């Protein structure tokens, strides 16, 4: 700070103080949104595992599942990635982590993939790089409804059933704790049969009406909707947690900078006073001499 005037330091202190007020307010807003999103996420989790576990159980108990829903039934050439990001920044590495994970998955693809982008950050990034955006959802993730999720998943399921795409992969941020979030990649389609020892075999014969294929044609889109909806709700919770941490760190850094600038200001003020006293003493000596 050598050579910086007291007025410049005061100006910087005011500027950093304004930033500190903004980041602290954003931290408080994110904390409030995090509490609401976490509450929604926890309520969803109570039923989410019940539904997905039942679907896995059905797939493990039925031998005549339509082949095109099972892994290995077709060569995977074209993939559709459902990428869940946010509409805003200032959340640390929240968006960049998801985008990097999606790009990593795309590197080994035989053909250029389709993308279903939930959140403008991911949409803008991939659109600039010439990717085919099949579906986009740009409303705030925390306000998405289960009905709206159907509009996202239906075009993807249709392309899968018609054979235009061979795989559907979901890339989103998984909530571990308020202080930790991890990027997660999950294959939605095709299904991989799980030999889960915890699943108790059903001794009775189960019949599906009107047919097994008709039931699965109804069940699979619902499964995709549930998975995508769950990923959006969980990602929204992670976004608020990441932004709260980022704004808390920014607030702490601003306060540290204000303290340092205050120290520099006091030193500059002391130097100015010392200089004035020296000049007065020197002038007095000159007159008396």
N, C-alpha and C positions, 0 to 999 in steps of 0.2 A: 504493500500500500504506500510505499515511499513515493513522495511527490504528489499524492492525492490530497486535495484541499478538504477542509472540514465540511464545506458545503456539499461536495461530492459524496462524502461518506454519509452525511445526513440524508441525502437523496437516496442512496442505496439502502439505508436502513428503512426508510419509508416504503420503498419498493418491495423489499423482502418481507416486511411486516404485512403488507397487503397480500402477498402470496401466501404467507403463513395463515392468515385469516381464511383465505379461500380453501386451502388444502385441509385445514381443520374442519371447516364446514362440510366439505365433501366427505371427509372421514366419518363424521357423525351421520350424514345422510346414508352412506353406504352401510354403516352399522345397523341403522334402522331397517333398511331394505334387506340386509342379510338375515335379520331375525325373522322377517316375514317369509322370505324365500326358504329359509331353513325349516320353518314350521310346515310350509307346503310340501317340501321335499320329504320330511319325516312322515307326514301323513300319507303321502304317495307310496313310500317304501313299505308301509304296513300291508298294502294290497298288491303292490308291484311284484314282489317275490312270489306271492300266492298264485298270481296269474301265470307268470313265466314258468314256475315250477310245474304247474298243471299242464301247460303246453308241452314242456319237456317230457313229462310223464306219458302224455298221449303219443308223442313221437316214438318213445321207447317201447310202447306196448302194441303198436299197430305195425303190421308187416306190409300192408298194401298202401303205404304212403305214396302219393304220386312221385314218380322218379325225379321230375324236374325241380322238386323242392329239396332234394338230397344232394349233399356234396359228392362229387365223383360221377354224377349223371351226365355231365357235359364238360367240355373243355372251356376253361375260363379265359376268355379273350378280352371282353369288354366289361369294365367295372363301373359302377356308379358309387361315388363317395358322398355320403351325407355329412357335411362339415358344419359343426356348430361353433360359432364364434359370437361376439357381441356386436352391438351397434356403436359402441363408444370405446375410446382408448383410456389412458390413465389408469390401467389395471395391471401394470407390470408386464410380465411375459405371458399373460393369459392368452391373448390372441395369437401371438407369434409361436407359442408352443404348439397349438392346434394346427396352425398352417404348416409348420415344419414337419409335424408328424404325418399330415396328409401328403405333403410332397415326397416324404420318404417312402410312403406306401406306393405312390404312383411311379416311382422310378423303374420298377420291374414290370410294369404293365406292358402287355403286348400291343395294345391299341390305346389311343388317346381316350381317357375316361370321360364319363359324364360327371357333373357335380350338382348336388342339391345343397345350396348354401343357406344356412339359417344364421342370419346376422350379416350386417353390411360390411364388416371388416373383412371377412373371408370372401364375400361376393366381390368386393372391389379389387382385392388382391388377385384373385384367380381370373376375373374378367379382363384385367389389364394384360394378363399373360396368355390370353387367347383360348382359355379352356371353355368347353361347352357347358353353360349353366342351364341345367334342365329345369330346376325348380329353385325359387328363392323366397325366403320369408324374412321381411325386414322390420317387422313390428318388435317392440321390446319383448325379449324372451320370457320375462316373468309374467307377461300378460297372455301368453299363448293358452288356448283351450284345447281340450282333447278333440273337439270337432274340427278345429283348424289343422290339427296334426293330420287328419284324414286327407285334407287337400294336398298336403305335402307328400304323403306316402302313396296315394293312388296312382299318379303317373309313373312312379318308380316301379310299383308292383306290376302295372300293365306292361311296361317294357320288359320286365323280367319274364313274365308269363308268355309274351310273344317271342322271346328269344333274342331281342335286340341287345339286352345286357345279360351277362352271365353271373354277376355277383353284385351284392349290395353291401357296402362297408360303412359303418358308422364311426366317425371320429369326433370325440368330444372331450370335455374335461370332467374327470370324476372327483367327487368330493370325498376327501379322506378325513380332514378336520378343518377347523377354522383357519389354521395356520398352514395347511398342506393341501394342495390340489394336484392331481396327476392327469396327464393326457392319456386317454384310453381309446383303443381301436377294437371294434367288435364287428364280426361278420353277421349280418342279418340274414342274408340268403346267399347260397343255399345252406340248409341245415346240416350240421355234422352230428351224426348219431352219437349219443353219449352213453357209454356203458357204465352208468352210475350204480354202484352197489347199494346205495341208500334207497333206490327206487324199488319198492316191493312189487313183484310181478302180480298181475291180476289173473286169478284163476278162472274167472267167468268170461264167457265170450261176450264181446262188446260189438254191437251193431250200430251203424251210423245211417241215418235217414236224411235225405233220399239216397245218398251214396257217400262212400268215404271221400271221393274226390270232391264232391260238392261241399262237404263239411270243411275240408282243408282249403278249398278255394275261398271260403268265408273266413276261416280261422287265421290263415297266414297274413292277409292284410291287417287284421286286427292286431296280430302279434307285432307287425312292423309299426303300426300306429302307437302301440303301447311302448315299444322300445324307443322310438323317436321322441315321444312325449316325455318319457322318463329322462332321456338324455338332455332335452331342452330345460326341464325343470332343474335337474342336477347342475347343468352348466350355468344357469342363471344364479344359483346359489354360490357356485365357485367364482363367478364374475364379481359379485358383491364382496365376497371374502378377499379376493385378490385386490380389488380396488381399495378396500378398507386398509389393508396392509400397506399398499403403495402410498396412499395418502397419509397414513400415520408416519411412514418413513420420511416422506416429503416434509411433513410438519416438523418432525424432529430435526431434520437437516436445516430447515429455515430458522428454527429457534437457535440452533448452534451457530449459524451464520450471523444472526442478529447479535448474539453475544460477542462473537469475534469482531464484528464491525463496531460494536460499542466500545470494545477495548481499543481498537485502532483510533476511534474518535477521541477518546480520553487522552491517548498518547499524543495525538496531533494537537489537541487543545492545550495540553501541558507544555508541548514544545513551543506553541505560539505564545503562551504566557511567559515562558522562560526567555524567549527571544525578546519580547517587549521589555521585560525587566532588565535584560542585558543592555538593550538600547538606551533605556532610561539612565542606568548606572553609568554607561559609557558617556552619555551626553552630560550628565552631572559632573563626571570627572573632567571632561573637556572644559566645561565652564569654570570649575574651581581651579583647574590647573592654569 
